Amino acid sequence: METLLASAEYLLHLNILVAAIAGVAWGIMGGALPGISPSITMALLLPFTYTMEPGSAIVLLASTYVGAEYGGSVPAILIRTPGTNAAAAAVLDGYEMNKQGKPGLALGISLYSGVIGSLFGLTMLILLSGPLASVALAFTPPAYFALGVLGLSVIATLSGESLIKGFISALLGLMVATIGTDPVAGSNRFTFGSADLLSGIAPVMIMVGLFAMSELLVQAGTKASELKAASRTKLQFPGLKLARRLAFPQSIGCVIGTFEGVMPGAGGTVASFMSYNEARRWSRKSEEFGKGSPEGIAAPESANNAVAETALVPLLSFGIPGSNSTAILLGGFLIHGIRPGPMLFERSADVVHSLYAGLFTAAISLLFIGMALLPLCIWLVNRPRFYLNAFIYALILSGIYSIHNSLFDLGVMITAGVVGYFMRMFRFPFLPAVLGLVLGYLVESNFRRSLVLSGDDFSIFVDDRISLALLSLAFIFVAGSLGRRLFNFIRKGNKAENHAIAEEKA
């Protein structure tokens, strides 16, 4: 209670309010640009924080993180281009709703769910920072390996009609994840002598290529008369009936987002996909997922916005940045001579309280700034398709080039787009490939570290209680998905047999 009261006082400080609002606005714009990740958006502001007060500087950077995590869903819904890695899950149903002429509703659900996720994550950050941080410290390399396997278990559910195609797609993503420097031995793998591949391939390049570039290639071969533009140009929030339906998937996203946010290295991408999968698993209308389900937007958007808040738990309590974005925020602390850790709450309590106040302001202002910016985005997507596609091409190419100022990155992205085009032709799902790419390093590095610690003894994965629990949960998920597929296969066979018998009698 004392923390809440102390933080509430900073809500009246003009510099904190201005920093929070400016950070959210900048974050939304940065997140909406394909290839400009939240960490890059924050890094661009870092030089401007030198002359600011510590509290205002930290609030500006943290609010930018909140805005960028939401902003990534805007291009994901409108042009099938995830602005951030975590927004890739919003592509599935958000873009389908856009194609159905409901971009305003899709963006409204995204914004509404993002605000709920932010407020829930902030509540968890304030009330549970101590206990949750102790859980994060309990995660060992075997536990992180099991966490990655749990994420990969989602593939069995997201493989579409063909489980084999889903596993092939996932294998492709895992293969790409091995490119670069070996995480244990430090040797080069699959770089073919190219210095550009030493650090591996950034997931955002593959995601933009698979989702956005492949879509543009498909549209390039489609007649203009067959391309339907969105018809509703007004931002639309869900009504009371739809809001009640979305409450459960939003709660799933908030809980998973909180859990994943506290785990350093997990992040919004894993949280988004796991939330999407669990919302689909427990939904009464699971058949709508992938075809424009509002629940398929609400769950991942609540999750990645909750992550933006709870990811600060290990940073504030132990000085451990769990992602690139929190590493930038750590740099903001160090610039002003503040070292996050157990003593932060005693030595710099005013900075912590101003941060809480700023994050609350950011969560609320996210709603109003989003309402101001989104109608412009919706209007833009309704422009003539050939103009819009040309703009999207330029946006994608400039965004990817700006990451490292490298033409090589453009080649990687375009190659991924061509591969994605053929994957569309042969009906290979994208999501398993994305999961394999994102989780590949987490699984491999922690698997090998675990074996180094145990002297190549595989029992370390079952001796660790957290690892054993997560691996058991992954097995249950896979077994349940395979069982459901087998049941559906038998049921379809029985229906076909009964239909044939009925025809014979007729």
FENWO-V323280 format. One record per helix or strand of 3 or more residues. SS is the DSSP state (alpha for helix, beta for strand). FROM is the first residue (numbers start at 0). TO is the last residue. Records with the same first field share a line. If there is no record, write none. Layout:
SS=FROM-TO + FROM-TO
//
This chain:
alpha=1-11 + 13-30 + 37-48 + 53-77 + 84-98 + 102-136 + 140-151 + 154-157 + 162-176 + 194-196 + 202-219 + 223-225 + 239-261 + 266-281 + 285-287 + 294-309 + 311-317 + 323-334 + 343-346 + 348-380 + 384-403 + 406-424 + 430-453 + 459-462 + 464-504
//
